Each structure stands twice: as structure tokens, then as C-alpha cells.
Amino acid sequence: MIAGLAALEHHLRRPDEALRVAQTGLERARQARNTHVVVWMLDLIAAFTAEASPVEAVVLAAAAEAVREKAGGGVLPEFLWIDDAQSVARRHLSSGELDEAWKRGRLMDLDEAIEMAKMQHADRGEEGSR
């Protein structure tokens, strides 16, 4: 599965490739209308970008969590031995910033989350707003 390939790239310390694979998987899952895989890809993209863009990563993770709950479950990044976005972002954000980002993400609809995920970058030099 594409999640496994993205995870492999992540574990091989190739963040740009891991992100590219996850973003490709996101688009394919969206086209196939596979909500569970879309959510998994959102979580992976959030995890892969949490170091560079912690606020955006937490927003994405929260959006994924909200959709996962509505869809009745799904796989988490930890299944592939990847730290979740919140754990990574916690090293960079205050608890207030973390809570605010989580609230924003919980209110985001799936299409907004997908568009945000497609714009993420793996390194700090290309990060969006923070």
C-alpha cells in the first residue's frame, strides 16, 4: 500500500519523497472516494510536516481525527512507527497554540483539509504560515 511506501521513505530519512508519496496517495484516495485512506494520508502528511510547520500539521491531524470519527475508524501513523503530528508539534508550540490549532482542524471540512495537505512542504525553508 502507498502508506507503507511513504513510511519507508520517512524511515529512510527522505522527507521530501515521503511527503510526495503521501500527497500522491491522498489524491488517488480522493479520486477513488476512499475516505479511510484519505484520512490516513492526511495523518501521514501531518506527521511528515510537523517539524517544519507544526501549527498546520496539528490542524491537519485534527481534521483527520474528525473525519476518522465520522467514518467509523481508521489507521493511525503510529501503526507504521511514525510519531503523530501532535507529539512532534508539542516540542515547538505552547499548549495554547496546540489547543487552538486542534480546534481549528476539528472544524475544517474534508475538502479544506485535502487542499491544505497538498500545499505542505517537508522543510522549514518552504513552510507556509505559522
N, C-alpha and C positions, 0 to 999 in steps of 0.2 A: 504494500500500500504506500501511497505517496507520503503519508505521515512518517512512516519508517525511514524513507529516504531523506526527508527533511531532518529527522532526528539524527541520522547518521552523519549528515553534513555538519550539524551542530556539534556533535561529539568529536568530529574531526577538526573542529575549530575553524570551520569555513562559514562564518556567519552570513556573508552575502549570498552564498549558494544555498544555505539552509533557508534563508528568507525567500529567495527566488522560488525554490521548490514549494514552500508553503503557500506563497501567493499564487503560484500556478495551480496548486491543489485547490485553493479557495475558489478560484474562477471556475475550474472544472466541476467542483461540487455544486457551485451555484447554478451552473448551466444544467446539471443533472437534477437539480432541486433536491439534493441530499442534505437536509438540514443538519443531521448529526455530523457529517464530515465537514460541513461549513463551520460548525461550532468548534470542532477540533482544530481546524486550520486557523480560526481566529485566535484560539488559545495559544497555539504554537507561535503565530506571528507576534502575539503579545509577549510571550516568553522570550522570543529571539530579539526583541527590540527594547526590552525593559531597561537594559543598561544604558542605552543611548537616549531613549525617550520614555522615562518612567511614568509620567502622567498619562501620555497617550496609551501606553501599554496597559495600565490599570483600567483605563476607560474601556479598552477593547476586551480585557478579561472579564470585566463586569457585564458588558453587553453579551459576551459569550455565555456567561453564567445565567443571565436572564433567559436567553433563548434556550439553553440546555434545560432549564426548569420547565419551560413551556412544552418542549419536545419530549419530555419524559426521560431525560438522562443523556449520557454521552461519556466519552473518554476524556480524561484529563492529561495534561502534559507529563505529570509525574509517572504515568504509565510507561513512558519512554525515558525515564530517569532524567527529566528536564525540570529545572526549578520553575515554578509558576511565576507569572509576572508580578504578582503581589509580593512574593518573597524577595525578589530581586529589587523591586522598586522601593521596598521598605528601607533599603540601605541608603536611598537617595532623597526620600521625601519625609516630611513630618507626618505625624498621624492625621493631622487635619487635612493636609494635601491629599493623602492617600484616601481618606474618607470622602472628600469632595469628588475626586476622580471616580471613585467607585459608584457614588450616587449618580454622577453624570452618565456613566456607562450603563447603569441599570435602566435608565430612561431612554436610551438610544434604541432606535429600531434596527432591524437586521440589515437593511439596505445601507443605512448610515454607517454601521459598523464595518460592513464589507468595503465600502468606499474608503473609510479611514485606514483599514488594514492594507489596502492596495497602495497607499501613499507612504507607508512606513519604510524606514531605512535602518540598516543594521549598525551604522557607526554614528558617533556623536557629531561628526562633521556635517552630516546631512540631515540631522534631526529636524522635525517640524517645530511647532511652537511648544513652549514649556512654561 
